[in-house]
Amino acid sequence: MIETITQGNIPVEFFLAVSTLLFFIGVFGFVTRRNLIAMLISVELVLNAVDLNFAVFNRLLFPGQMEGFFFSLFSIAVSAAETAVAIAIIINVYRRFHSDQVNSIENMKL
């Protein structure tokens, strides 16, 4: 019989299922959306799935150590900086083309 590993009262498989769900929702949203803000939110969902995996696998493999949590915090900081830059770019595209659709970026020329 396979024994499940738990974190408190919740099995690790549930955390991994939530992470997988977040990842695929993010990928689906990125592929299907044409709005730049929606695409940015989808990328953030993918990054949050990765952060959740960092924390879960750290707790699973090295229960007394904190490396996974520090990787998650570093990843969150990088994601915040990336989001700030992306929103600045989106605002400039909106000011120039009066649209936040991907098609408006295709109109840019050198």
N, C-alpha and C positions, 0 to 999 in steps of 0.2 A: 504494500500500500504506500502511495506517495504521500509524504508528510508536507503540509504547506508551511512555509515560513511566514511568520506574522510580524507586523510592526504594531505593537500594542494589541489591539483587537482586530485590526484590519489586515488581511493577507496581502503580501507583496504583489500578488498577481492582479489585485484590484488597482493598485497604483500604476502598474505597468499597462493595464487595460485603459485607464484614464489617459495616460501619456500617449499611448498609441492612437486613441480616439482624437486627442488634441492635435497630434501630428497630422493625421489624415484629413481632419477638418481644415487645418491650415493649408495643406497642399491643395485640397479641392478648391478652397476659396481663392488661392493665388492663381490657379489655372483658369477658373471660370469667371472671375471678376474682371471688369474693364475699368473700374474706378480705382484711382491711385491710393486713396485712403483705405479702401477695403483690402487692397493688395498688401498694404503696409500692416494692417491688422492681422491678416493671414500669416505674414512672416513672423509677427510677434507670437502668434499661437504656436508656430513651429518651434520658436526659440523657448517658449515656456514648457513645451513638451521635453525638450532637451534638458532644461533646468530640473524638471521633475525627475528625469532619469538619473541625473547626477546625484541628487539627494537620495533617491531610492537605492541605487547601487552602492553608494557610500555606506548607507545604513546596513545594507545586506552583507557586503563583503568586509567592511571594517567598522564594526559597530561602535568602537570607542574613539574613533578619529573623526575629524571634521573636514577633510580635504574636499569631499563632494559638495559640502555646503559652501565652502569658500569659492570653489569653481562656479557654483550657482550664483553667488553674490557678484563675482567678477563678470559673469555672463550677463547678469541683469544690468550692471553698470554699462557694459559695452552696448547692450540693447537700447538703453536709454539714450546714449550718445548717438547711436545710429538712427534712432527714431527722431531725435531733434534735427539732425542733418536732413533726413528724408522729408520731414514736414517743411523745412525751409525750402527745399527744392520744389516740393509740391506747391507751396505758396507762390514761388516765383513762376512756375509753369502756369498757375491759375491767373496770375496777374498779366502774363504775356498773352495767353490764348483764351482766357475767360472760360476755361473748361478744366475739369480734373479727370478727364478720360485719357486712357492710354493713347488713343488715336491722336490726341493733340500733341503728344511728344513726337510722334512720327513726322509731324510737320516741321520740326526743327531742322534747320540746315546750317552748315558751317559758314 
